[in-house]
Amino acid sequence: MDFDHFGPSRDLLYLSVFLFGCVLGSFLMMIRKTCTLRQRSRWISVILCLVSAALAALTGSVILSQGLIFTASPVYPFLPVFFVLGTAALRFPRAGGCTIIFAAGLFAVWLCISFFVYPRFADGESVQLSIRSAENGELLFRRLIAARDAPKASEAWRQTVEAAAETWNIEHNGRGITFEAVAITAYPGYPIIGGERRGLITQVVRDGEQLLALTKNVYRFRFSGGLGFSLDRYSLELPAAVIIPGINFAVLFDGKKLYFDPPIQL
């Protein structure tokens, strides 16, 4: 969004709405006919604690956003969801409240795991793939994820000797290769992950044939868009003419474009 601290403000607002839902659930439990006087006094204490926590979370949200959080339309669809979850959790703890909370929690964990395994694009960070052309005609690849202030290719190669988890060799064969990357942006209204943009250099292909699947063992869940996630694909071609023995460079992906470092005259 166009104001600072949108993420924390959004999450605190969701927390306050959830707690207010718990307040309603507690109140409904308290006014049951089967509720004894002693139980009602306990529920009153629970309600007072929940109201205090909800007001504290709401105050924090308003202070962080300077009141602008209420103008952020992406949060509107989630407010009734969190309120209903909070109400159901305490009003129907055995019948369905816990089940609903558990199912919602599993879904949220799945989304977070599916998203957080991608490197995050922050200021000065990029996803980097270092390449060196060997004398025997092979291309040597090393991956360095989230390289802050991405170094020059020669430095990148030295740094990735120890830092890289994997190294791949492919034959040159006198043909060019294409690098492909994907960037994923989460819907701003999502708690925790909303508005973040993450991505990865996914594969190296030649004439439509996959040479390297760089996403292997990096993530298990793959997005194809939908569910509030936007998916952008990028590609960058390296012509055969510039692949000469001893060339040392890096492919960088900053979430908006793929480019060579140092620049290569194509």
Buried (B, 14 or more C-beta within 10 A) or exposed (E): BEBEBBBBBBBBBBBBBBBBBBBBBBBBBBEEEEEEEEEBEBBEEBBEBBBEBBEBBBEBBBEBBEEBBEEBEBBEEBBEBBBBBBBBBBBBBEEEBEEBBEEBEEEBEEBBEBBBBBBBBEEEBBBBBBBBBEEEEBBBBBBBBBBEEBBEBBBBBEBBEEBBEEEBEBEBBEEBBBBBBBBBBBBBBBBBBBBBBBBBBBBBBBEEEEBBEBBEEBBEEEBEEEEBBEBBEBEBEBEEEBBEEEBBBBBBBBBEEBBBBEEBEE
